[in-house]
Amino acid sequence: MKALKIIGATFLSVLLGLIFFVITELSVFTLNFAYSKTGNALLDWLTLPQEADRLYLVVYPLSIFIYSLIFFNWINKNRPKEDVHWDIKTGVICSIMAGIAFGGLSTVWVEFLKNTPLSDVSFIKRSLEYLGASSANKSISSFMITLVVAGVLGPVTEELIYRGVIFGFLEKKVNSVYALIMSSLLFGIVHLSFVQSVYATVMGLIAGIVYMKTRKLIWPVIIHITINTLATYELTSNLIWVTFTIIMFLPLGSMLYKLLRTKSNYAY
């Protein structure tokens, strides 16, 4: 009976995540249909296939609105109390630090794959090639759109979905540990690329631990914004910066240890 309950909760959590893809497809259909009927220049600009990021200037705000309704009107009701309180200064510093350190983790992971025989494994090779293609040079206008979309709107949307709605739902139906692991795995899987899926899962665990203990979505959002914004600037070729991010592993580990060792206020 318990196994069926877990399976059912997991299935429903997947459906909650799929709402985002429904919003995306409906947005594509609606914008293209409206453009075909009106020939509006703004609609043409938003739906240009070569500039896929532009579409998310519509998709992400819509998703934030819909998932905010789900989160604040359902998931966030009767949630467990925080185990750790971070004031604004502590929260911002710890979140940015975690984001910087994660940049080091992802760099080490990618470089490990590139410089070992694993890089010849077909699916890993394709994944590395995709990662390289996605970071190709862009025009200034495209870069700025990417900075807004991937650096801000994307993190807010994804944290609402995975740390807010999915984690919160699974925690209510199963428990916080299962919610942490499954929401992180789903976050990794949705990236659809082996290299990115692995480090996205790790990122989900870090952000999930922070949320689970502080009960404030703002801190995972800042972690995510830091990660994506720094990734947009492609600093992995700068040895000094990479060394700094690796050094930040120590405070990140210390922070996670302190969070995890605090006793939970919530009994299951």
N, C-alpha and C positions, 0 to 999 in steps of 0.2 A: 504493500500500500504506500509506504514511504517513497519507494523507488518511482512509482507511478506519479506521485505528487511532484517529485523532482523533475521527472521527464516532462510533465505537463507545464510546470512553471518555466522550464527552459524553453520549451516550444513557444510559449506565449511571449517570453522575453525576446526571442528571435523575431516574432511578428512585430513587436514594438519597435525593434531596430529597422525592420523592413519598411516601416512608415516613411522613413527618409527617402528610400528609393522610389516609393510611390509618388511622393511629393516631387522628386526630380523628374520622373517620367511625365507626370501631369504638367509640370512647368514647361518642359520641352514641347509637349504637344500644344499647350495653350499658346505659348509664345510664337511657335511656328505657324499655328493656325491664324493667330491675330496678324502676323506679318503678311501671310498670304492674302488676307482680306484687305489690309490697309496699306501695305508697303511702307510702313512707318520706319524711319531711319534708325530710331533708337532700338526698335525690335530687331532690325537687321544687325545692328552692332552687338546686341546681347546674344544673338543666336549664331554668330559667325563660327563655323566648325573649327577653324584654325585657332581660335581663341576661346578654348573651353572654359577657362576660369571666369569669363564674363557671365556665363549662365548662373554661376553660383552667387552672383550679386543679388539674384532673385531667390534661388533655392534656399540658401542659408538663412536669410531673414524669415522666410516662410516657415522653415523648419524650426527655427528658434521660437517663433510665435506658437506653433502647434505643440512642440515638446514642452514649452514653458507651461502651457495650459494643463498638460498631462501631469507634469511634475508638481506644480504648486497646488493643483486642485485634487490630486489623488495620491501620488507617490509620497510627497513630503508631509502628508498629514500623519500625526502620531509617530513621527520618526524617533529613533533613539537619540538620547542627549549626547552632546559632545564628550569625548574622553579627555581631549586636550584643547585648551583655548589658546589661540594665537591672536594677539592684538595685530593691528594693521601693519606696524613696522616688522614684527616677527614674521607674520604671514608672507608679506611681500619679499623679504630677504630670503626666507627659506624656500619659497616657491621659485624665485629666480635662480637661486643656487641649484635647486633640484633640476631645473630646466637646462642649465649650463652643464651640469654633470652628466645628464642624460645624453647631451650632444657628444660627450667623450665616449660614453658607452656605445652609442650607435656607430661612431667612427671606428672604434676598436673592432666591433663586430664586422663592419664592412671591409676593413683592411685585412682582417683575419681571413675572410672568405676570398678576397682578391689574391692574397699571397700564399695560399695553400693549394694543394691539389683539388680541393673542393670546388675551386673556380672552374674546373673542367666538367663538373657534373652539369648535365644539360639544363635542368630546371633552375639551378643556382646561377649558371652563366646567363640565362635569359633574364633572370631577376636582376642581376647586376647591370646588364645592358639597359634594362628598362629604367633602373635607378639613374644611370648616367644620362639617358635620353631626357628624363624628366627634369634634369638640372641644367639643360642646355641654355646657352646665353639667350636673353630676351631683350626686346626693346625696353626703353625706359617706361613707357606707358603700360606695357604688359607686366613689367616688374612691379610697378606700383599696384596694379590690380591684384597680382599674385600676393603681394604683401598684405593687402586688405583681406582678400579671400582666404588664403592659406594661413596668414599670420594672425588674423583676429576672428573673422566670422566662422571659419572652420573649427578652430579650437572651442569657441563658445558652443557651437552646435554639437560637436562630438562629446564634449563633457556633459552637456545636458542629456544626451542620449545614453551614453555608456556609464558614466559615474552617477548621473542623476536618476534617470528613468529605469534603465535596465538593472543597475546595481540595487537601487531602492526596491524595485519590484521583487527581485530574487531574494533580497534580504527579508522582505515581509513573508515570502512564501516558503523559503528554505532556511538560510542563516547567512550571516555576514561573510564567513569564510568562503562558502560556495559562491556567494554573490561577487566577491572580490575576484576569485579565480575565473568564473565563467564570463563575467563582464569584460575582463582583460583578454580572455581568449577570443571572444566575439569581436572585440576591438581590433585584435591582431588579424583575425581571419578576414575582416572586411577590407583590409588593405590589398588583398589579392595578389601579393607578391611575396615570395618566400623571405627575401632579405628584410623587407619592410615589416612583414607580418611578425617576424621574430622580435625585432626591437620595439614594434608597436605593442606587442603583448607585455613586454617588460615595462614599457612606459605606462601601460594600463595598470599594472601592479603597483607602480610607484604612486601614480595619481590616485589609485583606488585606496591605498593605505592612508594617504593624506586625507582623503575625503572621509573614509571610514572612521578616522580618529577625531577629525576636527568638525565634521558635519557641515562644512562650508564649501560650496561648489566653486567659490571665487578662487580658492587656492589651486585646485587642479586646473582651472582655466588659465591662471597666470603661468603655471608650469608649462602647459601646452602652448600658450602664446609665445613664451620664451623659446621653447624648442623649435617651433615652426618659423618664427621670425629669424632666428639665427641660421636655420637651415636655408632660408631664402637667400641669405647673404653668402652662402657657400664658403664658409671659413675653414673647411677641412684641409685645404692646401697650406694653411698657415701653421707652421710647426709650433710656434710660440702659443698660439691660441689652443691648438689641440692638446699641448702639454698642460696648459692651464685647466682645460676641461677634465683631463684625467686626474689631476691633483684634487679636483673637486669631488672625486669619488669618496674621499675620506669624510668630509662633512655630510655628504649625502648618506653614507652608510651609518654615520652616527645619528643623524636625524631619524632615519627609518627605524633604527634600533630603539631609540627613545620613544618613538610613537608606538611601536609594537609591544613594548614592555609595559605600557600603561594598562591598567585593569579596565575592562569594558564595563560601562554602566548598564549594559543591556543583557538581560538573561534570556536564554532560549530554552 
